[in-house]
């Protein structure tokens, strides 16, 4: 089994320059998937700089609510984060980076997994190849 054929990878938010405003990822539709893993990075370690998840039934997430215990605070400058949401109760989810102190935010990716139907396709900004046991040589 190879991972890339069994998940959907989406660029949920491009990197953001240093500021103190919140950064919301795109809203991810989890219909047809068991869960979603958000992966990204925060430039400055600070108790006020963290990521959390929100969910809601409305596709615009106007009913979005924070999810209990999903807050991840970076331990060191430039640390990456992963927040895994398995079997969300609502269909639409997003990652929110709260910036209490000025910091950059790296790209945020959403990896949807446990597809109910295959094959899955990646987001439009993801260029992907799969190789099985290739010979050594020029890439």
N, C-alpha and C positions, 0 to 999 in steps of 0.2 A: 504494500500500500504506500502511496506517496501522498504527502499532506496537501500539496497544491491542487490536486484533483478532488479533494474532499472538503474544501473550505472555500469561502468567498472572501477575498481581501478587497477592502475599499479604503481609499484615502478619505478619511472622515473630516479632516481639517488640515489645511496647509499651515506651515510654520508661521508664528506671529512674532513681530518685533517686540522689544522690551516695552512694557507698559504696566498699568495697574488694573486695567479693565478685565472682566471675565472673558474667557474664550470658550464659546460653545461649539462643539463639533456639529457636523451635519446630523440630522435626525436619521437614525438607522431603523429600517423596517425589518423586524425579526420574523415576520411571517414565513413559515416553512423551514425554520431553523430551531435547533434546541438551545442555542446560546450565542453570545457574542463576547469576544475578548477585545478590549481596547488597549492599544499599546502606543506610547508616546514618551515625550521627555519634557522636563521643566528645567530651565537654566539655573535658577538660584534656589538653593535649599533655604527654606524659611517656613516657620509654622503657619504663616498666612498664605503660602503658596501650596496649593494642593489640587488634586483631581477628585471628582465625585461623579456618580452616575445619576441620571434622572430617567423616568419613564412616564408614559401616558398612553391613552387610547386615541387621542386626536393626532392626525398625521402632521399637524403643525406644532405639536407638543405645547399648545396653549394650556393644557391641563397637566403639564409636566410637574412631577414631584420628585424630590430627592429620595434616593434609596438608602435605607438605613445601613450603616457600617460599610459604605463603599468609598469612604474618604481615604485617599492615599497621599501621604506627605513625603516628599523626597528627603532622603537622609543626607545627601551630598549634592553639591552643585553639579548640574548636568545629568543627574540620575534619570534613568528611564522608569516608566511605570507600566504596570499591567493590571487591569481590573477586569475580571472575568464575571460575566453575568449569565448564569445557567438558568434556563426556564424562566425568563422574565414573566411577570404577571400581566403586564401590558405589552402591546405590540410594538410601540415606538420607544426608542431609547437614544440617549446621547451622553457623551462625556462633557463635563464642564470643568474647566481649569479656573479656579479662583486665584487671583493674584493680589495678595495683601501688600506685597512689596514688588517693586518693578522687577520683572523678569521676562525672559524670552520663553516661548513655548515651541517645541519642535513639532514636526508633522505628527498627527494623530491618525492611527490606522484602526479600523474595525475589522476583525476577523470573525466572520459568521461561520459557525460549525454545526454539525449534526443535521445536515440538510435532509429534509424529508423526501426530496426528489433530486436525482442527479442526472446529468452533470450540472455542476454549478458554473457560473461565469464570474470572473473578477470585475471590479470596478473599471470604468473606462480609462482611468489614468494608470492602470497597472499593466505593464508589459511582462508577460510570463512565458517561461519555457519549462518543460519537464524532460529530464534526461535519466535514463535507466542504465546503470553500469557502463558509462562511456569509457573508451580507451584514453590513456594519458596522451597528451600532445598539445598542440596549439589550440587555444580556446576558440 
